[in-house]
Structure formats: C-alpha cells, structure tokens
C-alpha cells in the first residue's frame, strides 16, 4: 500500500494545471514535467514501445504473454489538473486509519473536511485517506488513475504467471479543458477498446455521459454619465443578469442529478460597455440537448429584438460550440467490453455501480474516434477543490480491477 501512496504523491506534487486560454498542446509547459517523468517510469518498470510525441501524448505496451490471439485493450488517464482551482504547491496529507470524524485540513484557515457535509467519508472508516492541506486541489483527478495503471502494469510484469493479451496504456494532457483526446492517435494506439480510469468511488462503471456544449455570450452596452443616463445608458451587466434569469432556475448543477441536464454559468466578467458570460450546456438526451441550445438562441433573439431600435444592432452575440457527445451510442454495440469490466469487479468482491457520468471523459471523444472507451472508478472524491481526497485502498481496488480485466480479456477471442 505504501508503494501506491508514494507513487501517487510523487505525481500530485508536480503542478500540471491546464489552461483553456492557451492555444498550445499541452496548454501549459508545466505538464511536460510529469509527462517526462512518466516516460522514464514506464521504461523503468519494463514497459515496451514507450513513446511521447511533440504534444506530450504518452503511449506504451505490455506485450501479450499467451500463445493465442487476444484482443488488444488499453487503459487511459490524463495528467493535467483542473484550472478551476489552484493546482500548484500541493501538500498532500496522510490520514491513516480514518476514525469517521472531522479532518482538519488547515487549522489556521479553519478548513475542515467533515462527514457531516461530505457523507461519503463514512464509507472509508479505518482506511488511509490522502487529502489536501486546504489550500489547493489534490489532483486525484486523474493522477489516481495514472497511479493505478502504472502500478497494475508493474504488477503484471512482476507476475508473469498472470496471463494477459497485449495491453496499451495512454496518458494525455488537457483533459480538464476538453482537449484530452483531440490529438490522440487512435490508429497508433492500436487497441480494440480501452477503459479510462477516471471515475470516483469504488465500483463506478460508466458508459453513458452528457452531450456537451459551451456557450460564450457577449453583451454590448452604452456608457453614459449616470446623472444624465435617462433613456441613454445601456448597462450590459444588467442585460447579462436578465439573460441568466431567463434560464430555468431548477436546471443548474446544484439542483439536478442522474440523467437530468443543466445550464451552468461558470464565468461572468463585465462593465457597462461589455459583459461576457460563459456557460456550459449538458444533457444525456440528444433531443433535450438540442432544445437547450435552442433556448439559448431564443433568449438571445428576444433580447436583441427588445433593444433593436435603441441599440441599432444586435446587443447580444452568442457563440455555441459542441464539445462532446454521449458515448452510449458507440459503446452499446460492443457492450461486452462493459460486461468484462463488470465481471472483473464482481470477481474481486466489488459491487458494480453502473450509472451515467455527469460530465465527460477522454473516453467520450475517443469512442467517437473509433476507440470504444467506458470509464472505471479511480477512487477520488470532491474533485477540483480543497476538499478533494482519495482512499489508498480505493486505488488498490482499481489496480486489482485492471489486472482482472486483463485476465478476463485473455479468455476472449480476437477479431
């Protein structure tokens, strides 16, 4: 267990925060620090064909150790962390034999990880938790996944009596800003299917995710001295506020669950003359997803019509871009790949939690690129914030699932 903890910590202390405003791949130079470390580590544990391209995509091979044809499978994780919360100077804290009580992350700032609020903590009484120090995120999303894949490969290499086919592993940059699969070479990877290790609690197995789009909405205004503004001033911030208020208030992330979609306002900056609103649109249903985008356009037209005479041109400019789609469409025709993962969990005593992802992974884009790619738990909780934590035992369970999937796949007939 200590080996897993040490490996995980060696990854999370490296700052790999991505940047949506950057046009390079990877979006930040600091991601190279972990990418280069991973390349050397994969070579050290005995992986073959270890490569890294000019955009920091890493691939490696564990050759088959059976004498019959077996499907080539893959395991994929991303090494960037979310730009939504500080990912630099991470100082992980180890909580052995968790007692089910409050965990003081930072006494000076009075930051407490409490089971009264985060009830999932109680699932892990008696286990070893890795937390933040209350000032940064942890990076279990998705350095826990990388830890699990590397450790599972190392275990298979050191235990050749465990039979498996050819296994490919892939580590990607920039997943947190929606670009993790953009430059992934599916043909080079050469797997019939793969699994992303990027879920949360033990047992999660997911092959449905949101259809996703992002909207950037610019509001124009006219600035006039407030003492003489009657009939002249147009305050773009107030128009943006009006736009937000026209969205269904019950369809936000904090008010929805399961298959329920939402609108999520995540950035708003402005002045009287110009305000920029950024939001994301999510829904599992393709039909409802399209209706959500239509609603954004409808509100835009309504406000533009209201100000047409006074402003003289469109006062609201809306740009909507699709980001990814529900992988279910691509995975259901090869549902046996989900069944293998489900069977693997059951064989090692884990109850599978098959449910939709309320988000997306590299796997959703990869599935549409020809690599069906369900998602498996990595063990972390409360991603993208200071309350993030991961039980070491959950990472161990994920490693066991990877190994068992490899064993079960060796029993499959290759195409």
Secondary structure, DSSP 8 states (H G I E B T S, - for coil): -HHHHHHHHHHHTS--B--TT--SSSSSTTHHHHHHHHHHHHHHHT-EEEEE-TT--EEEEE---SSS----EEEEEE--B-TTS--SS---EEETT--SS-EEEETTTTEEE-TTT-GGGGGGTTS-EEE--SSS---HHHHHHHHHHHHHHHHHHH-TTS----EEEEEES-GGGT-TTTT--HHHH--SEEEEEEE-STTEEE--B-EEEEEEEEEE-B---GGG-TTT-B-HHHHHHHHHHTS-TT-SGGG--TT--EEEEEEEEE-SSEEEEEEEEEESSHHHHHHHHHHHHHHHHHHHHHHHHHHSS-SEEEEEEEEE--THHHHGGGTHHHHHHHHHHHHTT---EE--BSS--HHHHHHHTT--EEEEE--EESTTSTT-EEEHHHHHHHHHHHHHHHHHHTTS---
